Amino acid sequence: MMSLGLLASFAIQRLINYFHNVRVFDWKAYFGIAFLGFVEGVEVSFFEWLACKMLQFATTIVFYLAFTFSINNCFDTKCDACHVRKLRKNPIAAGRITFAEGLILSLCMASIGLALSYLWFGGCCFLIYSALVLLGGAYSAPPLRLKSIPLVDLFSHSLFFGALLYLYGFLSAGGSINLQATSLTTSLSIYSIILELRNHLEDYKADFNSGTKTAVCWMGYDKSMVLLKTLIVIHILFLTIISHLAGLSYLSLILALVTFVVLKLQFLKFKHLLRLMDLYTCAIYALISFLK
């Protein structure tokens, strides 16, 4: 008979593996997109109401992100098993938990998130949250597995990890759709595609070897790099225009100019140039929110 100590140790190790399966440390950009929407949508300054709504909103986002990353691990085991870096993030592929455990965990996260979204926000927010869950699941899980349909993978990612995520935050805070919100939704869709292209370029060999036909595998590495660089230029230009119209005056133009100069000179490694683009993006989004 298993001792109480061994049982406790087993349970703790299982919980640790479940935590690793939802990949919290990969949430940063998407948590930021959701909270940007929430901050932009806030129209009431009553502190207690705002604190309560923010906590409720954060809770639903935690369950949504946990679901999308967990369900992705469930159906990416073949690909992740061939990639050392990704194997460390996928306890199912590493054999530390079973597929059934991962699937049950994913469905529990989705169900709790949906229930809380309906209970706390209802109406339009619940419909958007439902769309997020459906798209996030369809991206990874068969029979649709949108991740394996070239270009559809990028478009769907721009919705469930971009436009819809922002809109969910915006409407959860009580925001009313306006020109700036629409512009930011478009901007975040482009940025989400950039993030997805970067991920697929990093995983190109593993995806190719496992037969996962992402947009990058379909287009080829070189053409995908050209697309990525083109989207970065479009993103910076579009974000600069939005920030200028939002009242940032010439500051955004100066930051964009500096970013373009560095990109043109390319005296940094490409991954460092991407980090510079990320910093510019975060700075402009933060400044737009601050001036709201």
Steps between C-alpha positions, in 0.01 A plus 500: 500500500638840401599712801344840556834668431544325166141582406554867581826503304327337201215755512739794522706372206180455300394858573845624395467312170150643447643848562773439242238376253315834496833678424444813708833650396386514136198716581670842522409650162144367499430604858625844400268514198201411716587757766564769241140450390375515859692820577380661176140407579488640855257791518430496876761613753326364813789306660311217671297423186811514283705276733221242513446499123873480432538200730204326338633577153850376588353176634313426176812578295709263715256216431487583129878509456539186710253324270658609171855407598396174664291384202790593273731272701246217472510492120858613439665202668637355175659830399624597848661158555742586216596839644707522819390854589131421452524163672590679824171693474284200422467248786264289285762453228761439772280230656457674835121511466264313270309635201172435687619709796600784270169488316296494823707789636437698179126439502476592869681830438272582206182406689589705808599798286177486302289473815676793670483713186124445477450557872709818524466664158222325305364612164747605234805427716389141550450456124849634430648278773320202345645589160846524659466153652362347178774651282773427754388137513449465124849638441660199671244219508379282214297470289548867408853553643530844343871500585554257213314706239743750340398868535187401692736435792620861488152646454345298785792592728440868421148455638526281810837642608447848359183684397242302700723487808531880493126546441415268787708717732360821355136399537554338842601840632187660351665667201309635201644417158659804335759577232796459735375163626445381143849617399662325796306183422646501149849580630488216753384257230811583297723471806343163587585369152857623549523310831364185337739523205790536742390189689461299181837612367662384824317167473551460123719189511293323764172581320642395163637171634173418678289578191323800658417720202511851645507810279879512542540137390272568204671824388853396592738659748637778277162622372365491853786720616417750225135498611603549864722801418226651281242464778740656751537809279121521451445454873742775600359744244138427593566516874687828455204652312256383770715642780542830318123532458456409867697809600856376542611777265854449368618259769368196317656622174839537668476152656397351166786675322752365751353151464517515119859627507606209718309256281665647191850493642445148636803509723311281746404135465152453356361370829623822665333704229177318578541589867545865398176482303329348804626782722376761253162326482461477878610862547251637248209288626579608858521867404171483310334350808658762726366785285150351489 
